Amino acid sequence: MSLSETFSSEDLHPIDIVEHIATHHEWDFDRVADDQIAMAVEGQWRMYSITLAWSEADETLRLICTFDMDPPEDRMNALHDVLNRTNDLCWAGAFSYWAEQKLMVWRYGLVLAGGQAASAEQIDTMIRAAVLSSERFYPAFQLCVWGNEDPERAMDVAMTEAYGRA
């Protein structure tokens, strides 16, 4: 059964839909406000903190997926290089590094202008894309920052999306 068959999303606030998805997947979540929710989603490499927030002003559902990263100062240029290389491979969303918070961040905004509604499948796909992108590029970030690999070589481990299961 698809997520949209579980409930009708036409009259639901986007964050209500996210709450249903989090419940469906049995993710830990906290409804921070009427227009914001925070979740913890476990990946293969680590736990990811995901926050979705609805902005009525610009009719955008914003998603950020974060994980801790505290690179040595002498590796910051290499980190920025690998971030540029990573973002060249991302078509939906982008990574950035928030130095003050010591967080790697994947961001995406779903614009729903004109009173459009997001489906449960769209939102679930946003969340899955955030986790899959983080999982795909996490090893490259690690190799570049702590393995002292040059960014081009570190990107060799960022495999393309796999299909099926081994």
N, C-alpha and C positions, 0 to 999 in steps of 0.2 A: 504494500500500500504506500503510495506517495505521501509526502508530507502535506500537500495541499488537499488530499483526500481525507486527512485526519480532521481538518477544520477549514472553514472558509476564511480566507485572508482579506477579503474585500473591505470589510468594515473594521479590521483590526489595526491598531497602531503598529508601526514597524517593530518597535521594541517588544510589544506583546508577541509578535511572531517569533522574534529571537528567543524569547523566554520559552515558547512552546518547543522550538528546535532544541534548546539546551536541555529541556526536560526529556524530550524524545531520545536524545543521545546520552542522557544521564551524566551531563557535564555539571560540575559545580559552578554556580553562578550567584551573582548578587545584583538585584535590581537597585542600582545606585540612585536613580531618580525616575520619574515618569518617562523621560526621554533618553535614558542611558542604562546600559547593562554591562557588567563585567563577568567574564568567564575564565575558567582554567581548562585548557584542552591539552591532554597528554599526547605528545608525539613520540617518535622513535628516539630522537636525540635528547629531548627535554620537555618540560612543561611550558606551554605558551600562555601568556596572559592576553586575552582578547577582549577588547571593549568596543561596543557599538553604540553610537549616539545618533539620535535623530535631530536634525536642525530644521525647524519649521521655516525659518527665515529664508533659507536657500533650497529647501525641499531636498535635502541630501541626507542619506544614511551613510555615516562615516564609520569605518572599521579601522582599528589599529590592533596589530598583533605585535607583542613585544617579548623580548627575552634579554636577560642580563648579558652585558659584555663590557669588560673593563680592560681594553687593550693598553699595552705599554705605550707611552708617549712617542717613542721612537718608531712605532709601527702605524701611526695614524695616517701617514701618506699612503702606505700600502693598503690600509683599510679603505681609504677613500677611492683608491684605484680599483680594488676588488668590488666595491659598491657600484661604481660606474659600469664595470663589466657585467655585474649581476643585473642591474637595471636595464641594460641593453637586451637582456634575455626575457625580461618580464613585460608582458603586454597588458596585463590587468594588475594594477597596483605597483608600488615601488618601495624600495628599502631606503632608509636613512639611518644615521646614527645620531642619537641624542646624547652628546657628551656629558652634559650636566647631570642627567639621570643615569648615565652609564647603561643605556638601553639601545639595542638594535630594534628598529621599528619597521614593520611592513604596513603601508597605508593604502587604503582604497576608499573611494567615495562613489556611492550609487545615487545618481541624480534622478529624482522622481518628479520633475517639474510638471506643472499643469495638473496637479492633483492625482497623479498616477499612484498606484499601489504596487508595492513589491510583493512578489509571491514567496512562499516558503522555500521553494526550490532555488530562487535567485539568492536569497539570503544564505541558505545552506551552502550554496556554491561559493559565495563570497568567503564564508568562514573556512570551507575546505581549501580554497585557493590560498588563503593566508597561511594555513598550516602546511600545505604541500610546498609552497614557495620557501617557507622557513626551513622545512626539512631538507629540501633540495640544496639550498645554499649554505646551510649551517656548517657543513664540513669545510667548505671553501673559506668561510670567514675564520674558522678555527685554524686551518693550515696557514693562512696568510698572517694572522695576528700572533699565534703562539708557536706555530711550526716554522716561522720565518721563511716560508715559501714565497716566491715572488707571485704577484697577483695572477699573472697569466697561467702559471703552473698550478696554483691553488684552484683555479676555475676548472681544471681538468676533472676534478672530483664531482663537480655539479652535473650529475647525470641528467639526461633528458627524462621526461616523464615516462615511467614504466607502465606498460599495459599488461593486465593480467596479474597472476600470482605465481611465484616460484614454488 
